[in-house]
């Protein structure tokens, strides 16, 4: 095979290789509430809120939340957050979840980076979230986020498990990351 033939064969392989599905990052809409609820439910690690609360979240906190959309336009991942009223330099990340079929591609990190870039113009310098000790995926996500930003990461128990009415809830550990650049 000549070099020209090898180039042609490579070009054919490139041509026939299936394209990676397009993923877009977008502001959530009320119509996304049900899909976000399903992604949270199917995560099997997040505390599932009522479906109504996800609809409200998409309406009232859309400016501090994002969805990743698959090629068909449907949400495949989300991050929800809000600015702390008493500390307007602090973004609280409420939930992050990725649909099972799209995990392992760094999508949660992309959403987190995009959300903090979005709110940086509002003076946000600190990111807070809570993680239960058994949620290793979230621990890795927020630890690597702090490392990418060159920011410090402080951890302390925010809510002891005994404060939750069901009596079996793990403690919620506050992750405080900052300053973020």
C-alpha positions as CSV (number, residue, x, y, z in Angstrom):
1,X,0.0,0.0,0.0
2,X,1.4,3.4,-1.0
3,X,1.3,6.4,1.3
4,X,-1.5,7.9,-0.8
5,X,-3.5,4.7,-0.6
6,X,-3.0,4.7,3.2
7,X,-4.2,8.3,3.4
8,X,-7.3,7.4,1.4
9,X,-8.1,4.4,3.6
10,X,-7.7,6.6,6.7
11,X,-9.9,9.2,5.2
12,X,-12.6,6.6,4.5
13,X,-12.4,5.4,8.1
14,X,-12.8,9.0,9.3
15,X,-15.7,9.4,7.0
16,X,-17.5,6.3,8.2
17,X,-16.7,6.8,11.9
18,X,-19.9,7.6,13.8
19,X,-19.9,11.2,15.0
20,X,-20.0,11.8,18.8
21,X,-23.4,13.0,19.8
22,X,-23.8,16.7,20.1
23,X,-24.2,17.9,23.7
24,X,-25.3,21.5,24.4
25,X,-25.2,23.4,27.7
26,X,-28.3,25.4,28.3
27,X,-30.5,27.2,30.9
28,X,-33.2,24.9,32.2
29,X,-36.8,25.6,31.3
30,X,-39.9,24.7,33.2
31,X,-40.6,22.0,30.6
32,X,-37.3,20.3,31.8
33,X,-38.5,19.8,35.3
34,X,-39.8,16.3,34.8
35,X,-36.7,15.1,33.1
36,X,-34.5,16.6,35.8
37,X,-36.6,14.9,38.4
38,X,-36.1,11.6,36.6
39,X,-32.4,12.0,36.3
40,X,-32.2,12.8,40.1
41,X,-34.4,9.8,40.9
42,X,-32.3,7.5,38.7
43,X,-29.0,8.7,40.2
44,X,-29.8,6.6,43.3
45,X,-27.6,8.8,45.5
46,X,-29.3,12.2,45.5
47,X,-32.0,13.1,47.9
48,X,-35.0,13.1,45.6
49,X,-37.2,16.2,45.9
50,X,-40.8,16.4,44.8
51,X,-41.4,16.7,41.1
52,X,-43.1,20.1,41.9
53,X,-39.8,21.4,43.4
54,X,-37.9,20.7,40.2
55,X,-40.5,22.6,38.2
56,X,-40.1,25.5,40.6
57,X,-36.3,25.2,40.4
58,X,-36.4,25.5,36.7
59,X,-38.6,28.6,37.0
60,X,-37.1,30.5,39.9
61,X,-33.4,29.4,39.9
62,X,-32.8,29.0,36.2
63,X,-30.1,31.7,36.2
64,X,-28.0,29.7,38.6
65,X,-28.7,26.3,37.1
66,X,-27.8,24.5,33.9
67,X,-28.8,21.4,31.9
68,X,-26.8,19.5,29.3
69,X,-28.9,18.5,26.3
70,X,-28.4,15.5,24.1
71,X,-28.7,15.6,20.3
72,X,-32.5,15.3,20.6
73,X,-32.6,18.4,22.9
74,X,-33.7,16.5,26.0
75,X,-31.8,17.0,29.3
76,X,-29.1,14.3,30.0
77,X,-27.5,16.1,33.0
78,X,-28.1,19.0,35.3
79,X,-26.6,21.2,38.0
80,X,-28.8,23.3,40.2
81,X,-27.7,26.1,42.5
82,X,-28.5,29.4,44.1
83,X,-26.7,32.5,45.4
84,X,-26.8,32.6,49.3
85,X,-28.9,35.6,50.2
86,X,-26.7,36.3,53.3
87,X,-23.5,35.7,51.4
88,X,-23.9,37.0,47.8
89,X,-20.3,36.0,46.9
90,X,-21.3,32.3,47.5
91,X,-22.9,29.9,45.0
92,X,-24.5,26.9,46.7
93,X,-24.6,23.9,44.3
94,X,-27.8,22.0,45.3
95,X,-27.6,19.0,43.0
96,X,-25.6,17.6,40.1
97,X,-26.6,14.5,38.2
98,X,-25.9,12.8,34.9
99,X,-28.1,10.3,33.2
100,X,-26.6,6.8,33.5
101,X,-26.1,6.5,29.7
102,X,-23.9,9.6,29.7
103,X,-21.7,9.1,32.8
104,X,-18.0,8.8,32.8
105,X,-17.4,11.5,30.2
106,X,-16.7,14.4,32.6
107,X,-20.1,16.0,32.0
108,X,-20.7,16.9,35.6
109,X,-17.4,18.8,35.7
110,X,-18.2,20.6,32.5
111,X,-21.6,21.7,33.9
112,X,-20.0,22.9,37.2
113,X,-17.3,24.8,35.3
114,X,-19.9,26.4,33.0
115,X,-22.1,27.4,36.0
116,X,-19.4,29.0,37.9
117,X,-18.2,30.9,34.8
118,X,-21.8,32.1,34.4
119,X,-22.1,33.5,37.9
120,X,-18.5,34.9,38.2
121,X,-19.7,38.2,36.8
122,X,-22.0,38.5,39.8
123,X,-19.1,38.5,42.2
124,X,-19.2,34.8,43.2
125,X,-15.9,33.8,44.7
126,X,-16.9,30.8,46.8
127,X,-18.7,27.5,45.9
128,X,-20.5,25.6,48.6
129,X,-22.2,22.2,48.5
130,X,-22.9,19.3,50.8
131,X,-21.8,15.7,50.2
132,X,-22.6,12.7,52.2
133,X,-19.6,10.5,53.1
134,X,-20.9,7.6,50.9
135,X,-21.1,9.8,47.8
136,X,-17.6,9.2,46.3
137,X,-18.6,10.5,42.9
138,X,-19.5,13.9,44.3
139,X,-16.4,14.0,46.5
140,X,-14.3,13.4,43.4
141,X,-16.2,16.0,41.4
142,X,-15.8,18.8,43.9
143,X,-12.2,17.8,44.9
144,X,-11.1,17.9,41.3
145,X,-13.1,21.1,40.7
146,X,-11.1,22.8,43.5
147,X,-7.8,21.4,42.1
148,X,-8.7,22.8,38.6
149,X,-9.4,26.2,40.1
150,X,-6.3,26.2,42.3
151,X,-8.7,26.9,45.2
152,X,-8.7,25.6,48.8
153,X,-11.3,23.1,49.8
154,X,-12.5,23.0,53.4
155,X,-14.8,20.3,54.8
156,X,-16.9,20.2,57.9
157,X,-20.1,18.6,59.0
158,X,-23.0,21.0,58.3
159,X,-25.9,18.8,59.3
160,X,-25.5,15.8,61.5
161,X,-27.4,12.8,60.4
162,X,-29.5,12.9,63.6
163,X,-31.1,16.2,62.4
164,X,-33.0,14.4,59.6
165,X,-36.4,13.0,60.5
166,X,-36.0,9.6,58.9
167,X,-33.2,8.7,61.4
168,X,-31.0,7.0,58.8
169,X,-29.6,9.9,56.9
170,X,-25.8,10.3,56.7
171,X,-24.3,13.6,57.8
172,X,-24.2,16.3,55.2
173,X,-20.6,17.5,54.9
174,X,-20.1,21.1,53.8
175,X,-17.5,21.6,51.0
176,X,-16.4,25.2,50.8
177,X,-14.3,25.9,47.8
178,X,-12.5,29.2,47.1
179,X,-11.6,31.6,46.1
180,X,-12.4,30.5,42.6
181,X,-10.9,32.3,39.6
